[in-house]
Amino acid sequence: MRVNIVSDVHGADGALAKAAEGSDVFVCLGDLILFLDYDDPEAGIFAELFGAEHARAYIEARTANRFDEARAMSDAAWAEIGVTDRHERWPILESMVRRQYESLFAAMPSPALMTFGNVDVPALWPEYAREGHRIIDGDVIDVDGQRWGFVGGGLISPMRTPYEIDPAEYAAKLDTLGPVDVLFTHIPPHHPLLNYDVVARRFEVGSHAIVEYIERHQPRFHFYGHVHQPLAARTRIGRTESVNVGHFHGRERPFAIDL
């Protein structure tokens, strides 16, 4: 059974439309929205709202882990376009997110097994999912006699992305799965080599609960995304092979494996 897996799509709808080619099963591990493009500051919602120069400065501050400064820059950018009340921001952002989702879900292969990334708005997905799109979060499905478990979202971080979960809540979602043959998450296990992004030059947040789950249940594989340019893309935790399936926005090709 050939499985094509993508994660961190971030607006790459053209490549997404072809991502299931040659596969028996297609899996998407989230982060569909392109808010900020570290490779192209002229792309994404932030640049569309505030311009490329604001985006470049914002990227520079976040890359240097100056998150308070980045938030102050964001506040100033909103004020420059006449939005001073924080409650007025979401309706503007929502309309732009919806526009991206409309294009991305139209391009999403069908059938598809899908879970959320941290840069996603789960409440909107059912409005755009097409026939054959199966959204799974904190649940197990049977695929050709194998138990596949899915847990979406990210953990609370300084980035303050849309779908961040308290670590205890995230661990509880994992615990509800029970033993699985294959584990799919958006975020990686907590491991310095897997969590460090060599381009963004920072540690992304990995999950201790994922490590504990894998040590306890030892699935055959664990697939995840989230870290775009990791120092290491895979490791073994006991007998489990834990694999970063890659930054689809950058690679524009799926990770393919025979399961």
C-alpha positions as CSV (number, residue, x, y, z in Angstrom):
1,M,0.0,0.0,0.0
2,R,1.7,3.2,-1.2
3,V,1.0,6.2,1.1
4,N,1.8,9.8,0.1
5,I,2.0,12.2,3.0
6,V,2.3,16.0,3.1
7,S,2.6,18.5,5.9
8,D,3.1,22.3,6.0
9,V,1.3,23.0,2.8
10,H,1.2,26.8,3.5
11,G,-0.7,27.8,0.4
12,A,1.0,25.5,-2.2
13,D,-2.3,24.6,-3.9
14,G,-0.8,24.0,-7.3
15,A,1.6,21.3,-6.1
16,L,-1.1,20.0,-3.7
17,A,-3.4,19.1,-6.5
18,K,-0.8,16.5,-7.8
19,A,0.4,15.3,-4.4
20,A,-1.7,12.0,-4.4
21,E,-0.4,10.8,-7.8
22,G,0.7,7.2,-7.6
23,S,-0.6,6.6,-4.1
24,D,-3.2,4.3,-2.7
25,V,-3.8,6.5,0.4
26,F,-3.2,10.2,0.7
27,V,-2.6,11.9,4.1
28,C,-2.3,15.6,4.9
29,L,-0.9,16.6,8.3
30,G,-2.0,20.2,8.2
31,D,-0.7,23.8,8.2
32,L,-2.6,24.8,5.1
33,I,-2.6,28.5,5.8
34,L,0.3,30.7,4.5
35,F,0.5,33.6,7.0
36,L,4.2,34.4,6.7
37,D,6.7,33.1,4.1
38,Y,10.2,33.1,5.5
39,D,11.6,32.4,1.9
40,D,9.5,35.0,0.2
41,P,8.5,38.0,2.4
42,E,6.2,39.2,-0.4
43,A,3.9,36.2,0.0
44,G,1.3,35.4,2.6
45,I,-1.4,37.1,4.6
46,F,1.0,39.4,6.6
47,A,2.6,40.8,3.5
48,E,-0.8,41.2,1.8
49,L,-2.0,43.2,4.7
50,F,1.0,45.3,5.6
51,G,3.5,45.0,2.7
52,A,6.7,43.2,2.1
53,E,9.0,45.5,4.1
54,H,6.9,45.0,7.2
55,A,7.0,41.3,6.5
56,R,10.8,41.3,6.2
57,A,11.2,43.1,9.5
58,Y,8.7,40.9,11.2
59,I,10.5,37.7,9.9
60,E,13.9,39.1,11.1
61,A,12.5,39.7,14.6
62,R,10.9,36.3,14.9
63,T,14.0,34.5,13.5
64,A,16.0,36.2,16.2
65,N,13.5,35.0,18.8
66,R,12.5,38.6,19.6
67,F,8.8,37.7,19.9
68,D,7.8,40.7,22.1
69,E,9.3,43.0,19.5
70,A,7.6,41.2,16.7
71,R,4.2,41.5,18.4
72,A,4.8,45.3,18.9
73,M,5.7,45.5,15.2
74,S,2.4,43.7,14.4
75,D,0.4,46.1,16.6
76,A,2.0,49.0,14.8
77,A,1.3,47.6,11.4
78,W,-2.4,47.1,12.3
79,A,-2.6,50.7,13.5
80,E,-1.1,51.9,10.2
81,I,-4.0,50.4,8.3
82,G,-6.5,51.9,10.8
83,V,-7.2,48.9,13.0
84,T,-6.5,49.8,16.6
85,D,-9.0,47.4,18.3
86,R,-7.7,43.9,18.6
87,H,-11.3,42.5,18.3
88,E,-11.4,44.0,14.8
89,R,-8.5,42.0,13.5
90,W,-10.0,38.5,13.3
91,P,-12.9,39.4,10.8
92,I,-10.2,40.7,8.5
93,L,-7.9,37.7,8.9
94,E,-10.8,35.3,8.7
95,S,-11.8,36.6,5.3
96,M,-8.2,36.0,4.0
97,V,-8.0,32.6,5.7
98,R,-11.3,31.6,4.0
99,R,-10.0,32.7,0.6
100,Q,-7.0,30.4,1.1
101,Y,-9.0,27.5,2.4
102,E,-11.4,27.8,-0.6
103,S,-8.5,27.4,-3.0
104,L,-6.6,24.8,-0.9
105,F,-9.6,22.5,-0.3
106,A,-10.5,22.7,-4.0
107,A,-7.0,21.5,-4.8
108,M,-6.8,18.9,-2.0
109,P,-6.8,15.3,-3.5
110,S,-9.8,13.2,-2.7
111,P,-10.0,10.8,-0.9
112,A,-7.7,12.2,1.8
113,L,-7.1,11.6,5.5
114,M,-6.5,14.9,7.2
115,T,-5.6,16.4,10.5
116,F,-4.9,20.0,11.7
117,G,-1.7,21.8,12.0
118,N,-1.0,24.6,14.5
119,V,-1.4,27.1,11.6
120,D,-5.0,26.1,10.9
121,V,-8.5,27.1,12.0
122,P,-10.2,23.8,12.7
123,A,-13.7,25.3,13.0
124,L,-13.6,26.4,9.4
125,W,-12.5,23.0,7.9
126,P,-15.9,21.4,7.7
127,E,-17.2,24.3,5.6
128,Y,-14.6,23.6,2.9
129,A,-14.0,19.8,3.1
130,R,-15.2,18.0,0.0
131,E,-16.6,14.5,-0.4
132,G,-13.8,12.0,0.4
133,H,-12.0,14.4,2.8
134,R,-11.9,12.6,6.2
135,I,-10.9,14.9,9.1
136,I,-9.4,13.0,12.0
137,D,-8.1,14.5,15.3
138,G,-7.7,12.4,18.5
139,D,-9.1,9.3,16.8
140,V,-8.1,5.9,15.3
141,I,-9.2,4.5,11.9
142,D,-8.6,1.1,10.3
143,V,-6.7,1.1,7.1
144,D,-6.2,-2.3,5.4
145,G,-6.2,-4.0,8.8
146,Q,-3.8,-1.4,10.4
147,R,-4.7,0.9,13.2
148,W,-3.7,4.5,12.3
149,G,-3.9,7.2,15.0
150,F,-4.2,10.9,14.3
151,V,-3.6,13.9,16.7
152,G,-3.6,17.4,15.2
153,G,-2.6,20.8,16.4
154,G,0.5,22.2,18.1
155,L,1.5,23.0,21.6
156,I,1.4,26.5,23.3
157,S,4.4,28.5,22.1
158,P,5.7,32.1,21.9
159,M,4.5,32.0,18.2
160,R,0.8,32.2,19.3
161,T,-0.4,30.4,16.2
162,P,-4.2,29.6,15.8
163,Y,-4.4,26.0,17.0
164,E,-2.2,25.6,20.0
165,I,-3.1,23.2,22.7
166,D,-2.2,22.9,26.4
167,P,0.3,20.0,26.9
168,A,-2.0,18.2,29.3
169,E,-4.9,18.3,26.7
170,Y,-2.6,17.2,24.0
171,A,-1.4,14.2,26.1
172,A,-5.0,13.3,26.8
173,K,-5.7,13.2,23.1
174,L,-2.8,10.8,22.6
175,D,-3.9,8.6,25.5
176,T,-7.4,8.1,23.9
177,L,-5.8,6.4,20.9
178,G,-4.5,3.3,22.6
179,P,-2.0,1.2,20.7
180,V,-1.6,1.9,17.0
181,D,0.4,0.6,14.1
182,V,1.1,4.1,12.7
183,L,0.9,7.4,14.5
184,F,0.3,10.7,12.6
185,T,0.8,14.0,14.3
186,H,1.5,17.5,13.0
187,I,4.3,18.2,15.6
188,P,7.4,16.2,16.3
189,P,8.4,14.4,19.5
190,H,10.5,16.4,21.9
191,H,14.1,15.8,20.6
192,P,16.7,18.5,20.1
193,L,17.9,17.2,16.7
194,L,14.3,16.9,15.4
195,N,13.1,20.2,16.8
196,Y,15.8,22.6,15.7
197,D,15.1,24.5,12.4
198,V,18.4,25.3,10.8
199,V,17.0,28.1,8.6
200,A,14.7,29.8,11.2
201,R,17.5,29.2,13.7
202,R,15.3,28.2,16.6
203,F,13.9,25.2,18.4
204,E,10.3,24.5,17.5
205,V,8.1,23.0,20.3
206,G,8.2,19.2,20.4
207,S,6.0,17.0,22.5
208,H,7.2,15.1,25.6
209,A,3.8,13.3,25.5
210,I,4.5,11.9,22.0
211,V,7.8,10.5,23.2
212,E,6.0,8.9,26.2
213,Y,3.3,7.5,24.0
214,I,5.8,6.0,21.5
215,E,7.9,4.5,24.3
216,R,4.7,2.9,25.8
217,H,3.1,1.6,22.6
218,Q,5.9,1.4,20.1
219,P,4.0,1.9,16.8
220,R,5.8,0.8,13.7
221,F,6.0,4.4,12.3
222,H,5.4,7.9,13.5
223,F,5.0,10.6,10.8
224,Y,4.9,14.3,11.5
225,G,5.9,17.7,10.0
226,H,6.0,21.2,11.6
227,V,9.8,21.7,11.5
228,H,10.5,23.0,8.0
229,Q,14.3,22.5,7.8
230,P,15.2,20.1,10.7
231,L,18.7,19.4,11.8
232,A,17.7,15.7,11.6
233,A,14.6,14.4,9.8
234,R,14.2,11.1,11.5
235,T,15.2,9.0,14.5
236,R,14.3,5.8,16.3
237,I,12.5,5.7,19.6
238,G,12.8,2.0,20.6
239,R,11.6,0.2,17.5
240,T,9.5,3.1,16.2
241,E,10.8,5.0,13.2
242,S,9.8,8.7,13.7
243,V,10.0,10.6,10.4
244,N,9.6,14.2,9.4
245,V,7.7,14.0,6.1
246,G,9.0,17.3,4.9
247,H,8.0,20.9,4.3
248,F,5.6,20.5,1.4
249,H,5.5,24.3,0.6
250,G,9.3,24.2,0.0
251,R,9.6,20.7,-1.5
252,E,6.4,20.6,-3.5
253,R,6.4,16.8,-3.4
254,P,5.0,14.3,-1.0
255,F,6.8,11.9,1.3
256,A,6.0,8.4,-0.1
257,I,6.3,5.1,1.7
258,D,5.0,1.6,1.3
259,L,3.0,0.5,4.3
